[in-house]
Amino acid sequence: MSLTEQFEAAVAGSKTLPAKPDNDTLLKLYSLFKQAQEGDAPEKGDYGMFDFVAKAKHDAWAQLKGLGKEAAMQQYVDLVARLKG
């Protein structure tokens, strides 16, 4: 199975995890997904001053700047595998 197929399976599998992950893990899943799909985060996020969730998501994604698409995919696959137990 190719990495892209593994990633797509992990994305589908992330929706059926046995337990809801904590917020830090959810941010990690989000940021790895965005990095794998879109590359580096834009410098300025598209969120309002009091939209703390969107700011946290953008900040988590921005921390992955420079991480390659394939590396982000692999980390996402590995993280979902650990969460599934």
Biopython code that builds the backbone (N, CA, C, O; Angstrom):
import numpy as np
from Bio.PDB.StructureBuilder import StructureBuilder

atoms = [
    (1, "MET", "N", (0.845, -1.173, 0.000)),
    (1, "MET", "CA", (0.000, 0.000, 0.000)),
    (1, "MET", "C", (0.898, 1.246, 0.000)),
    (1, "MET", "O", (1.837, 1.336, 0.790)),
    (2, "SER", "N", (0.609, 2.194, -0.878)),
    (2, "SER", "CA", (1.414, 3.414, -0.958)),
    (2, "SER", "C", (1.167, 4.305, 0.264)),
    (2, "SER", "O", (0.193, 4.129, 0.995)),
    (3, "LEU", "N", (2.060, 5.250, 0.461)),
    (3, "LEU", "CA", (1.919, 6.167, 1.583)),
    (3, "LEU", "C", (0.629, 6.975, 1.462)),
    (3, "LEU", "O", (-0.048, 7.220, 2.460)),
    (4, "THR", "N", (0.288, 7.389, 0.239)),
    (4, "THR", "CA", (-0.950, 8.150, 0.032)),
    (4, "THR", "C", (-2.161, 7.309, 0.421)),
    (4, "THR", "O", (-3.089, 7.818, 1.051)),
    (5, "GLU", "N", (-2.163, 6.040, 0.057)),
    (5, "GLU", "CA", (-3.271, 5.155, 0.425)),
    (5, "GLU", "C", (-3.321, 4.945, 1.941)),
    (5, "GLU", "O", (-4.401, 4.929, 2.532)),
    (6, "GLN", "N", (-2.155, 4.785, 2.565)),
    (6, "GLN", "CA", (-2.111, 4.638, 4.018)),
    (6, "GLN", "C", (-2.641, 5.893, 4.698)),
    (6, "GLN", "O", (-3.373, 5.812, 5.684)),
    (7, "PHE", "N", (-2.264, 7.066, 4.159)),
    (7, "PHE", "CA", (-2.717, 8.344, 4.710)),
    (7, "PHE", "C", (-4.235, 8.458, 4.596)),
    (7, "PHE", "O", (-4.907, 8.826, 5.559)),
    (8, "GLU", "N", (-4.770, 8.145, 3.429)),
    (8, "GLU", "CA", (-6.220, 8.225, 3.226)),
    (8, "GLU", "C", (-6.958, 7.268, 4.160)),
    (8, "GLU", "O", (-8.019, 7.607, 4.685)),
    (9, "ALA", "N", (-6.403, 6.079, 4.368)),
    (9, "ALA", "CA", (-7.004, 5.120, 5.292)),
    (9, "ALA", "C", (-6.931, 5.645, 6.731)),
    (9, "ALA", "O", (-7.868, 5.470, 7.509)),
    (10, "ALA", "N", (-5.820, 6.284, 7.073)),
    (10, "ALA", "CA", (-5.672, 6.843, 8.422)),
    (10, "ALA", "C", (-6.647, 7.996, 8.641)),
    (10, "ALA", "O", (-7.195, 8.142, 9.734)),
    (11, "VAL", "N", (-6.869, 8.815, 7.616)),
    (11, "VAL", "CA", (-7.834, 9.906, 7.727)),
    (11, "VAL", "C", (-9.219, 9.328, 7.997)),
    (11, "VAL", "O", (-9.938, 9.816, 8.869)),
    (12, "ALA", "N", (-9.590, 8.303, 7.260)),
    (12, "ALA", "CA", (-10.882, 7.656, 7.485)),
    (12, "ALA", "C", (-10.922, 7.022, 8.871)),
    (12, "ALA", "O", (-11.933, 7.115, 9.568)),
    (13, "GLY", "N", (-9.828, 6.380, 9.273)),
    (13, "GLY", "CA", (-9.755, 5.731, 10.574)),
    (13, "GLY", "C", (-9.781, 6.704, 11.738)),
    (13, "GLY", "O", (-10.207, 6.351, 12.838)),
    (14, "SER", "N", (-9.325, 7.932, 11.501)),
    (14, "SER", "CA", (-9.306, 8.921, 12.580)),
    (14, "SER", "C", (-10.722, 9.316, 13.003)),
    (14, "SER", "O", (-10.925, 9.846, 14.095)),
    (15, "LYS", "N", (-11.672, 9.059, 12.153)),
    (15, "LYS", "CA", (-13.066, 9.397, 12.466)),
    (15, "LYS", "C", (-13.750, 8.306, 13.301)),
    (15, "LYS", "O", (-14.861, 8.503, 13.793)),
    (16, "THR", "N", (-13.086, 7.166, 13.456)),
    (16, "THR", "CA", (-13.678, 6.048, 14.201)),
    (16, "THR", "C", (-12.753, 5.564, 15.314)),
    (16, "THR", "O", (-12.676, 4.366, 15.586)),
    (17, "LEU", "N", (-12.061, 6.485, 15.947)),
    (17, "LEU", "CA", (-11.161, 6.116, 17.044)),
    (17, "LEU", "C", (-11.975, 5.609, 18.229)),
    (17, "LEU", "O", (-13.107, 6.046, 18.435)),
    (18, "PRO", "N", (-11.410, 4.690, 19.009)),
    (18, "PRO", "CA", (-12.142, 4.143, 20.151)),
    (18, "PRO", "C", (-12.482, 5.181, 21.222)),
    (18, "PRO", "O", (-13.484, 5.038, 21.922)),
    (19, "ALA", "N", (-11.665, 6.214, 21.355)),
    (19, "ALA", "CA", (-11.925, 7.282, 22.327)),
    (19, "ALA", "C", (-11.512, 8.603, 21.706)),
    (19, "ALA", "O", (-10.611, 8.653, 20.868)),
    (20, "LYS", "N", (-12.178, 9.675, 22.122)),
    (20, "LYS", "CA", (-11.819, 10.994, 21.609)),
    (20, "LYS", "C", (-10.470, 11.404, 22.182)),
    (20, "LYS", "O", (-10.278, 11.382, 23.398)),
    (21, "PRO", "N", (-9.532, 11.778, 21.307)),
    (21, "PRO", "CA", (-8.218, 12.210, 21.793)),
    (21, "PRO", "C", (-8.300, 13.532, 22.556)),
    (21, "PRO", "O", (-9.267, 14.281, 22.419)),
    (22, "ASP", "N", (-7.279, 13.805, 23.353)),
    (22, "ASP", "CA", (-7.226, 15.089, 24.062)),
    (22, "ASP", "C", (-6.974, 16.216, 23.063)),
    (22, "ASP", "O", (-6.650, 15.959, 21.903)),
    (23, "ASN", "N", (-7.121, 17.451, 23.508)),
    (23, "ASN", "CA", (-7.016, 18.604, 22.613)),
    (23, "ASN", "C", (-5.650, 18.719, 21.942)),
    (23, "ASN", "O", (-5.567, 19.082, 20.769)),
    (24, "ASP", "N", (-4.580, 18.415, 22.675)),
    (24, "ASP", "CA", (-3.246, 18.487, 22.073)),
    (24, "ASP", "C", (-3.096, 17.495, 20.934)),
    (24, "ASP", "O", (-2.495, 17.809, 19.907)),
    (25, "THR", "N", (-3.639, 16.307, 21.113)),
    (25, "THR", "CA", (-3.573, 15.285, 20.069)),
    (25, "THR", "C", (-4.438, 15.687, 18.875)),
    (25, "THR", "O", (-4.049, 15.482, 17.726)),
    (26, "LEU", "N", (-5.601, 16.253, 19.146)),
    (26, "LEU", "CA", (-6.453, 16.732, 18.057)),
    (26, "LEU", "C", (-5.750, 17.822, 17.249)),
    (26, "LEU", "O", (-5.839, 17.843, 16.022)),
    (27, "LEU", "N", (-5.054, 18.721, 17.934)),
    (27, "LEU", "CA", (-4.294, 19.760, 17.234)),
    (27, "LEU", "C", (-3.179, 19.148, 16.398)),
    (27, "LEU", "O", (-2.913, 19.608, 15.288)),
    (28, "LYS", "N", (-2.530, 18.120, 16.918)),
    (28, "LYS", "CA", (-1.458, 17.448, 16.172)),
    (28, "LYS", "C", (-2.026, 16.786, 14.919)),
    (28, "LYS", "O", (-1.439, 16.886, 13.841)),
    (29, "LEU", "N", (-3.168, 16.110, 15.058)),
    (29, "LEU", "CA", (-3.810, 15.498, 13.889)),
    (29, "LEU", "C", (-4.154, 16.564, 12.849)),
    (29, "LEU", "O", (-3.877, 16.396, 11.661)),
    (30, "TYR", "N", (-4.755, 17.649, 13.301)),
    (30, "TYR", "CA", (-5.142, 18.735, 12.403)),
    (30, "TYR", "C", (-3.921, 19.299, 11.668)),
    (30, "TYR", "O", (-3.922, 19.435, 10.444)),
    (31, "SER", "N", (-2.888, 19.622, 12.436)),
    (31, "SER", "CA", (-1.726, 20.270, 11.830)),
    (31, "SER", "C", (-0.996, 19.340, 10.860)),
    (31, "SER", "O", (-0.541, 19.782, 9.805)),
    (32, "LEU", "N", (-0.882, 18.073, 11.205)),
    (32, "LEU", "CA", (-0.241, 17.122, 10.281)),
    (32, "LEU", "C", (-1.074, 16.959, 9.015)),
    (32, "LEU", "O", (-0.524, 16.883, 7.917)),
    (33, "PHE", "N", (-2.393, 16.906, 9.160)),
    (33, "PHE", "CA", (-3.274, 16.791, 7.992)),
    (33, "PHE", "C", (-3.095, 18.007, 7.077)),
    (33, "PHE", "O", (-2.924, 17.857, 5.867)),
    (34, "LYS", "N", (-3.134, 19.207, 7.657)),
    (34, "LYS", "CA", (-3.000, 20.430, 6.854)),
    (34, "LYS", "C", (-1.628, 20.494, 6.183)),
    (34, "LYS", "O", (-1.523, 20.890, 5.021)),
    (35, "GLN", "N", (-0.580, 20.108, 6.908)),
    (35, "GLN", "CA", (0.764, 20.138, 6.334)),
    (35, "GLN", "C", (0.866, 19.154, 5.177)),
    (35, "GLN", "O", (1.480, 19.460, 4.155)),
    (36, "ALA", "N", (0.270, 17.980, 5.329)),
    (36, "ALA", "CA", (0.305, 16.975, 4.269)),
    (36, "ALA", "C", (-0.499, 17.421, 3.046)),
    (36, "ALA", "O", (-0.119, 17.128, 1.912)),
    (37, "GLN", "N", (-1.593, 18.117, 3.271)),
    (37, "GLN", "CA", (-2.478, 18.517, 2.179)),
    (37, "GLN", "C", (-2.067, 19.832, 1.520)),
    (37, "GLN", "O", (-2.147, 19.963, 0.298)),
    (38, "GLU", "N", (-1.627, 20.809, 2.319)),
    (38, "GLU", "CA", (-1.422, 22.158, 1.796)),
    (38, "GLU", "C", (-0.004, 22.692, 1.932)),
    (38, "GLU", "O", (0.317, 23.734, 1.361)),
    (39, "GLY", "N", (0.846, 22.001, 2.674)),
    (39, "GLY", "CA", (2.198, 22.515, 2.895)),
    (39, "GLY", "C", (2.222, 23.498, 4.054)),
    (39, "GLY", "O", (1.365, 23.453, 4.937)),
    (40, "ASP", "N", (3.193, 24.373, 4.045)),
    (40, "ASP", "CA", (3.379, 25.318, 5.156)),
    (40, "ASP", "C", (2.173, 26.240, 5.332)),
    (40, "ASP", "O", (1.523, 26.638, 4.365)),
    (41, "ALA", "N", (1.898, 26.565, 6.587)),
    (41, "ALA", "CA", (0.796, 27.470, 6.928)),
    (41, "ALA", "C", (1.122, 28.878, 6.436)),
    (41, "ALA", "O", (2.288, 29.267, 6.390)),
    (42, "PRO", "N", (0.091, 29.642, 6.069)),
    (42, "PRO", "CA", (0.345, 31.041, 5.709)),
    (42, "PRO", "C", (0.823, 31.822, 6.937)),
    (42, "PRO", "O", (0.532, 31.450, 8.074)),
    (43, "GLU", "N", (1.547, 32.891, 6.693)),
    (43, "GLU", "CA", (2.068, 33.703, 7.796)),
    (43, "GLU", "C", (0.959, 34.210, 8.704)),
    (43, "GLU", "O", (1.093, 34.172, 9.927)),
    (44, "LYS", "N", (-0.122, 34.679, 8.127)),
    (44, "LYS", "CA", (-1.239, 35.237, 8.891)),
    (44, "LYS", "C", (-2.412, 34.283, 8.775)),
    (44, "LYS", "O", (-2.847, 33.956, 7.671)),
    (45, "GLY", "N", (-2.921, 33.839, 9.909)),
    (45, "GLY", "CA", (-4.090, 32.976, 9.917)),
    (45, "GLY", "C", (-5.355, 33.764, 9.629)),
    (45, "GLY", "O", (-5.387, 34.982, 9.808)),
    (46, "ASP", "N", (-6.386, 33.084, 9.189)),
    (46, "ASP", "CA", (-7.663, 33.723, 8.866)),
    (46, "ASP", "C", (-8.627, 33.484, 10.027)),
    (46, "ASP", "O", (-9.484, 32.603, 9.971)),
    (47, "TYR", "N", (-8.466, 34.290, 11.081)),
    (47, "TYR", "CA", (-9.310, 34.138, 12.259)),
    (47, "TYR", "C", (-9.444, 35.491, 12.957)),
    (47, "TYR", "O", (-8.601, 36.375, 12.803)),
    (48, "GLY", "N", (-10.508, 35.627, 13.717)),
    (48, "GLY", "CA", (-10.747, 36.856, 14.462)),
    (48, "GLY", "C", (-9.952, 36.897, 15.755)),
    (48, "GLY", "O", (-9.386, 35.893, 16.185)),
    (49, "MET", "N", (-9.918, 38.057, 16.362)),
    (49, "MET", "CA", (-9.125, 38.270, 17.564)),
    (49, "MET", "C", (-9.551, 37.354, 18.716)),
    (49, "MET", "O", (-8.715, 36.959, 19.529)),
    (50, "PHE", "N", (-10.822, 37.017, 18.793)),
    (50, "PHE", "CA", (-11.324, 36.195, 19.896)),
    (50, "PHE", "C", (-11.618, 34.760, 19.483)),
    (50, "PHE", "O", (-12.269, 34.025, 20.225)),
    (51, "ASP", "N", (-11.151, 34.355, 18.319)),
    (51, "ASP", "CA", (-11.349, 32.981, 17.850)),
    (51, "ASP", "C", (-10.128, 32.160, 18.270)),
    (51, "ASP", "O", (-9.222, 31.899, 17.478)),
    (52, "PHE", "N", (-10.138, 31.766, 19.537)),
    (52, "PHE", "CA", (-8.974, 31.096, 20.122)),
    (52, "PHE", "C", (-8.725, 29.709, 19.543)),
    (52, "PHE", "O", (-7.580, 29.267, 19.453)),
    (53, "VAL", "N", (-9.791, 29.025, 19.151)),
    (53, "VAL", "CA", (-9.641, 27.692, 18.561)),
    (53, "VAL", "C", (-8.920, 27.806, 17.218)),
    (53, "VAL", "O", (-7.974, 27.064, 16.955)),
    (54, "ALA", "N", (-9.364, 28.729, 16.373)),
    (54, "ALA", "CA", (-8.725, 28.910, 15.063)),
    (54, "ALA", "C", (-7.264, 29.340, 15.225)),
    (54, "ALA", "O", (-6.401, 28.911, 14.458)),
    (55, "LYS", "N", (-6.987, 30.185, 16.221)),
    (55, "LYS", "CA", (-5.606, 30.611, 16.461)),
    (55, "LYS", "C", (-4.750, 29.423, 16.893)),
    (55, "LYS", "O", (-3.620, 29.272, 16.430)),
    (56, "ALA", "N", (-5.276, 28.589, 17.767)),
    (56, "ALA", "CA", (-4.535, 27.408, 18.214)),
    (56, "ALA", "C", (-4.258, 26.466, 17.044)),
    (56, "ALA", "O", (-3.165, 25.909, 16.934)),
    (57, "LYS", "N", (-5.241, 26.293, 16.183)),
    (57, "LYS", "CA", (-5.059, 25.435, 15.005)),
    (57, "LYS", "C", (-3.975, 26.000, 14.089)),
    (57, "LYS", "O", (-3.092, 25.271, 13.638)),
    (58, "HIS", "N", (-4.050, 27.297, 13.821)),
    (58, "HIS", "CA", (-3.056, 27.921, 12.950)),
    (58, "HIS", "C", (-1.660, 27.822, 13.552)),
    (58, "HIS", "O", (-0.698, 27.499, 12.854)),
    (59, "ASP", "N", (-1.552, 28.099, 14.842)),
    (59, "ASP", "CA", (-0.246, 28.038, 15.504)),
    (59, "ASP", "C", (0.342, 26.633, 15.456)),
    (59, "ASP", "O", (1.540, 26.463, 15.225)),
    (60, "ALA", "N", (-0.505, 25.621, 15.674)),
    (60, "ALA", "CA", (-0.037, 24.235, 15.625)),
    (60, "ALA", "C", (0.459, 23.882, 14.228)),
    (60, "ALA", "O", (1.487, 23.223, 14.074)),
    (61, "TRP", "N", (-0.270, 24.320, 13.222)),
    (61, "TRP", "CA", (0.118, 24.069, 11.829)),
    (61, "TRP", "C", (1.415, 24.810, 11.507)),
    (61, "TRP", "O", (2.312, 24.246, 10.881)),
    (62, "ALA", "N", (1.519, 26.065, 11.929)),
    (62, "ALA", "CA", (2.699, 26.877, 11.637)),
    (62, "ALA", "C", (3.966, 26.279, 12.251)),
    (62, "ALA", "O", (5.059, 26.482, 11.721)),
    (63, "GLN", "N", (3.838, 25.553, 13.348)),
    (63, "GLN", "CA", (5.002, 24.923, 13.985)),
    (63, "GLN", "C", (5.613, 23.826, 13.114)),
    (63, "GLN", "O", (6.748, 23.409, 13.344)),
    (64, "LEU", "N", (4.871, 23.365, 12.126)),
    (64, "LEU", "CA", (5.369, 22.305, 11.249)),
    (64, "LEU", "C", (6.035, 22.851, 9.988)),
    (64, "LEU", "O", (6.325, 22.094, 9.062)),
    (65, "LYS", "N", (6.279, 24.157, 9.949)),
    (65, "LYS", "CA", (6.874, 24.784, 8.777)),
    (65, "LYS", "C", (8.136, 24.045, 8.356)),
    (65, "LYS", "O", (9.018, 23.781, 9.173)),
    (66, "GLY", "N", (8.209, 23.716, 7.081)),
    (66, "GLY", "CA", (9.379, 23.035, 6.540)),
    (66, "GLY", "C", (9.263, 21.522, 6.525)),
    (66, "GLY", "O", (10.070, 20.849, 5.883)),
    (67, "LEU", "N", (8.274, 20.974, 7.220)),
    (67, "LEU", "CA", (8.078, 19.521, 7.214)),
    (67, "LEU", "C", (7.517, 19.116, 5.857)),
    (67, "LEU", "O", (6.525, 19.685, 5.402)),
    (68, "GLY", "N", (8.127, 18.162, 5.221)),
    (68, "GLY", "CA", (7.697, 17.726, 3.901)),
    (68, "GLY", "C", (6.354, 17.008, 3.921)),
    (68, "GLY", "O", (5.920, 16.495, 4.953)),
    (69, "LYS", "N", (5.707, 16.985, 2.766)),
    (69, "LYS", "CA", (4.390, 16.364, 2.633)),
    (69, "LYS", "C", (4.423, 14.891, 3.051)),
    (69, "LYS", "O", (3.567, 14.432, 3.807)),
    (70, "GLU", "N", (5.418, 14.161, 2.550)),
    (70, "GLU", "CA", (5.505, 12.732, 2.852)),
    (70, "GLU", "C", (5.768, 12.490, 4.337)),
    (70, "GLU", "O", (5.196, 11.574, 4.928)),
    (71, "ALA", "N", (6.620, 13.296, 4.934)),
    (71, "ALA", "CA", (6.917, 13.154, 6.362)),
    (71, "ALA", "C", (5.669, 13.439, 7.191)),
    (71, "ALA", "O", (5.405, 12.742, 8.171)),
    (72, "ALA", "N", (4.895, 14.464, 6.805)),
    (72, "ALA", "CA", (3.657, 14.776, 7.521)),
    (72, "ALA", "C", (2.657, 13.637, 7.384)),
    (72, "ALA", "O", (1.978, 13.275, 8.345)),
    (73, "MET", "N", (2.570, 13.076, 6.186)),
    (73, "MET", "CA", (1.664, 11.939, 5.973)),
    (73, "MET", "C", (2.057, 10.771, 6.867)),
    (73, "MET", "O", (1.206, 10.168, 7.520)),
    (74, "GLN", "N", (3.355, 10.452, 6.896)),
    (74, "GLN", "CA", (3.824, 9.318, 7.688)),
    (74, "GLN", "C", (3.575, 9.540, 9.174)),
    (74, "GLN", "O", (3.151, 8.619, 9.872)),
    (75, "GLN", "N", (3.831, 10.748, 9.665)),
    (75, "GLN", "CA", (3.584, 11.037, 11.074)),
    (75, "GLN", "C", (2.101, 10.931, 11.406)),
    (75, "GLN", "O", (1.736, 10.473, 12.489)),
    (76, "TYR", "N", (1.247, 11.353, 10.477)),
    (76, "TYR", "CA", (-0.203, 11.257, 10.680)),
    (76, "TYR", "C", (-0.619, 9.786, 10.757)),
    (76, "TYR", "O", (-1.367, 9.394, 11.652)),
    (77, "VAL", "N", (-0.132, 8.983, 9.819)),
    (77, "VAL", "CA", (-0.438, 7.546, 9.811)),
    (77, "VAL", "C", (0.014, 6.896, 11.105)),
    (77, "VAL", "O", (-0.727, 6.114, 11.700)),
    (78, "ASP", "N", (1.226, 7.212, 11.546)),
    (78, "ASP", "CA", (1.766, 6.638, 12.780)),
    (78, "ASP", "C", (0.954, 7.056, 13.996)),
    (78, "ASP", "O", (0.699, 6.238, 14.880)),
    (79, "LEU", "N", (0.545, 8.319, 14.052)),
    (79, "LEU", "CA", (-0.226, 8.816, 15.183)),
    (79, "LEU", "C", (-1.594, 8.136, 15.254)),
    (79, "LEU", "O", (-2.027, 7.723, 16.329)),
    (80, "VAL", "N", (-2.265, 8.020, 14.125)),
    (80, "VAL", "CA", (-3.574, 7.353, 14.121)),
    (80, "VAL", "C", (-3.429, 5.886, 14.519)),
    (80, "VAL", "O", (-4.275, 5.355, 15.238)),
    (81, "ALA", "N", (-2.377, 5.234, 14.063)),
    (81, "ALA", "CA", (-2.142, 3.831, 14.429)),
    (81, "ALA", "C", (-1.975, 3.698, 15.946)),
    (81, "ALA", "O", (-2.510, 2.769, 16.550)),
    (82, "ARG", "N", (-1.235, 4.623, 16.559)),
    (82, "ARG", "CA", (-1.052, 4.588, 18.017)),
    (82, "ARG", "C", (-2.380, 4.826, 18.731)),
    (82, "ARG", "O", (-2.666, 4.180, 19.739)),
    (83, "LEU", "N", (-3.187, 5.746, 18.219)),
    (83, "LEU", "CA", (-4.460, 6.053, 18.850)),
    (83, "LEU", "C", (-5.456, 4.894, 18.743)),
    (83, "LEU", "O", (-6.298, 4.702, 19.620)),
    (84, "LYS", "N", (-5.347, 4.135, 17.668)),
    (84, "LYS", "CA", (-6.241, 2.980, 17.495)),
    (84, "LYS", "C", (-5.820, 1.817, 18.387)),
    (84, "LYS", "O", (-6.602, 0.905, 18.652)),
    (85, "GLY", "N", (-4.561, 1.867, 18.849)),
    (85, "GLY", "CA", (-4.076, 0.852, 19.777)),
    (85, "GLY", "C", (-3.721, -0.364, 19.076)),
    (85, "GLY", "O", (-3.290, -1.334, 19.701)),
]
sb = StructureBuilder()
sb.init_structure("model")
sb.init_model(0)
sb.init_chain("A")
sb.init_seg("    ")
for serial, (resi, resn, name, xyz) in enumerate(atoms, 1):
    if name == "N":
        sb.init_residue(resn, " ", resi, " ")
    sb.init_atom(name, np.array(xyz, "f"), 0.0, 1.0, " ", f" {name:<3s}", serial, name[0])
structure = sb.get_structure()
